[in-house]
Amino acid sequence: MGVVGGNEIIRNGLIHYWDPANIRSYPGSGTTLTDLIGNDDGTINNATFDANNYGSIYFDGADDTITFDTELNLGLI
């Protein structure tokens, strides 16, 4: 179960922030998913945008991916 709140996101310690529901991250068409915090933009391959539930990227489980030009730093040791 999800909870929808305000537009504020906790940014303390945040490494990456991709949000398909935010037009600054994804305008609803095209292939670029913009990282709103860092520099790790992604390229959407075969996945589609779903405007339901405030916006998401839909993967059909067959050949859909998001690729990144750089190795993602997820802050893990």
Secondary structure, 3 states (H helix, E strand, C coil): CCCCCCCCCCCCCCCCCCCCCCCCCCCCCCCEECCCCCCCCEEEECCEEECHHHCEEECCCCCCEEEECCCCCCCCC
